[in-house]
């Protein structure tokens, strides 16, 4: 009909993917979510008090003054087709019971490592390996320092070859974004392999 407006083209909403940011106490999870999130992140930080003495291990992080007691939440748009919802887990052992609920619906995870205290993130690696949730390891360089190459860190953590180890700085947006993109690339590669193997993935072999 003459003079009629052209029909608007429907735009499909972007796919949303739930990603966990996990690791030990004080490795930089809250900092990473805050650095990369395009919205003001939701935080559940509380000041450290004398009640945590003898419970929270502050060895090597004596400057820490607050801790996450439930979760951190942020969002980052990777492209018009893909949006990531980021859930930072609490690090102290007394709050680990929340991890099972936070992991529901998660397609992958970033495990942050502090090379000064790598043992603090062993539990996170074990958590995702046991549940078959794909993850990458982000080595957070405190003060911008990275004293060890990724392959040395892989050997120290006894990680299989398909788990990527990336050097990063939790304070820098682009650095955190690169880690998340590496995780998405791994998820895509796993999906392609699973489709080619009739549903069989590397973690099933």
C-alpha positions in Angstrom: 0.0 0.0 0.0 1.4 3.4 -1.0 2.6 5.5 1.9 2.7 2.5 4.3 5.6 2.1 6.7 8.0 -0.8 6.0 7.6 -3.7 8.4 10.2 -3.6 11.2 12.7 -6.4 11.1 12.6 -8.5 14.2 15.8 -8.6 16.1 16.5 -11.8 18.0 17.5 -11.3 21.6 21.1 -12.3 22.4 22.0 -15.6 23.9 22.9 -15.4 27.6 25.5 -17.6 29.2 26.1 -18.1 32.9 29.8 -18.1 33.9 31.3 -18.6 37.4 34.3 -16.8 38.6 35.8 -19.0 41.2 39.0 -19.6 43.2 40.3 -19.4 46.7 40.0 -16.7 49.3 41.5 -13.4 48.2 42.6 -14.4 44.7 40.8 -11.4 43.0 37.3 -12.7 42.1 35.4 -9.6 43.2 38.0 -7.4 41.5 37.6 -9.3 38.2 33.8 -9.1 38.2 34.0 -5.4 39.0 36.7 -4.7 36.3 34.9 -6.4 33.4 31.2 -5.8 34.2 29.4 -3.2 32.1 26.9 -2.7 34.9 27.5 -1.7 38.5 28.2 -5.1 40.0 26.2 -6.6 42.8 28.5 -7.3 45.7 28.0 -9.0 49.0 31.2 -7.9 50.7 31.4 -7.6 54.5 34.3 -6.3 56.6 36.7 -8.9 58.1 36.3 -9.0 61.8 37.9 -10.7 64.8 35.2 -13.4 64.5 37.1 -14.8 61.4 40.4 -15.0 63.2 41.7 -18.6 63.0 39.0 -19.4 60.4 39.9 -17.2 57.4 43.5 -17.8 56.2 45.1 -14.4 55.6 48.5 -15.7 55.0 50.0 -13.6 52.2 47.0 -11.3 52.0 47.2 -9.5 55.3 46.1 -6.3 53.5 42.6 -7.7 52.8 39.9 -5.9 54.7 36.6 -7.3 53.3 35.3 -10.6 51.9 32.4 -11.9 49.8 29.9 -13.7 51.9 27.4 -14.8 49.1 28.2 -13.9 45.5 29.3 -11.1 43.1 27.2 -10.5 40.0 28.1 -8.7 36.8 27.3 -8.7 33.1 29.4 -8.2 30.0 28.3 -8.1 26.3 30.7 -10.0 24.1 28.8 -9.3 20.9 25.2 -8.5 19.8 24.6 -12.3 19.9 26.2 -13.1 23.2 25.9 -11.7 26.8 27.7 -13.3 29.8 26.2 -13.2 33.3 29.1 -13.5 35.8 28.7 -15.0 39.2 31.7 -14.7 41.6 31.8 -17.4 44.3 32.8 -16.8 47.9 36.3 -18.0 48.6 36.3 -19.0 52.3 35.6 -22.7 53.1 32.8 -21.9 55.4 30.8 -20.5 52.4 31.5 -23.3 50.0 28.1 -24.8 50.5 26.8 -22.0 48.2 28.8 -23.2 45.2 26.4 -26.1 44.3 23.5 -23.6 44.0 25.6 -21.1 42.1 26.8 -23.8 39.6 23.2 -24.6 38.5 22.9 -23.6 34.9 26.5 -22.5 34.5 28.1 -23.5 31.2 31.7 -22.8 32.3 34.0 -21.2 34.8 37.1 -19.1 35.3 39.3 -20.4 38.1 41.5 -17.6 39.4 44.9 -18.5 40.8 47.2 -16.4 43.0 50.7 -17.8 42.3 51.7 -16.7 45.8 49.2 -19.2 47.2 48.2 -21.7 44.4 46.9 -24.2 46.9 44.1 -21.8 47.8 42.4 -22.7 44.4 42.9 -26.5 44.4 39.4 -26.9 45.7 37.9 -24.9 42.9 39.7 -26.9 40.2 38.5 -30.1 41.9 34.9 -28.8 42.1 34.7 -28.2 38.3 36.5 -31.3 37.3 34.2 -33.5 39.4 31.1 -31.9 37.9 32.4 -31.9 34.3 32.0 -28.1 34.0 34.5 -26.7 31.5 36.9 -24.1 32.9 40.0 -22.1 32.2 42.6 -20.9 34.7 43.3 -17.2 35.0 46.6 -16.5 36.7 46.1 -13.2 38.4 49.3 -11.2 38.5 49.2 -9.2 41.7 51.0 -5.9 41.3 51.2 -6.7 37.6 53.8 -9.4 38.2 53.9 -12.8 36.5 57.0 -14.7 37.7 56.0 -18.1 36.2 55.1 -19.0 32.6 51.7 -20.7 31.9 53.2 -24.2 31.3 55.0 -24.2 34.7 51.8 -23.3 36.3 50.0 -26.1 34.4 52.5 -28.6 35.6 52.3 -27.4 39.2 48.5 -27.7 39.2 48.5 -31.0 37.2 46.1 -29.7 34.7 45.2 -31.6 31.5 46.3 -30.1 28.2 42.8 -29.1 27.1 42.5 -26.7 30.1 43.8 -23.3 29.0 46.1 -21.4 31.4 46.1 -17.6 30.9 48.1 -14.8 32.5 45.9 -11.9 33.5 45.4 -8.9 35.7 42.1 -8.9 37.6 42.2 -5.1 37.7 42.3 -4.6 33.9 39.1 -4.9 31.9 40.7 -6.0 28.6 42.8 -8.6 30.4 39.7 -10.1 32.1 37.7 -9.9 28.8 40.4 -12.0 27.1 40.1 -14.7 29.7 36.3 -14.8 29.3 36.7 -15.0 25.5 39.2 -17.9 25.9 36.6 -19.7 27.9 33.8 -19.1 25.3 36.2 -20.4 22.6 36.7 -23.5 24.7 33.0 -24.0 25.2 32.4 -23.7 21.4 35.2 -26.1 20.6 33.8 -28.6 23.1 30.3 -28.3 21.6 31.7 -28.9 18.1 33.6 -31.9 19.3 30.6 -33.3 21.2 28.5 -32.9 18.1 31.0 -34.7 16.0 31.4 -37.5 18.5 27.7 -38.1 18.9 27.7 -36.4 22.4 31.0 -37.8 23.6 33.4 -35.2 24.9 37.0 -35.2 26.1 35.8 -35.3 29.7 33.8 -38.5 29.1 36.7 -40.5 27.7 
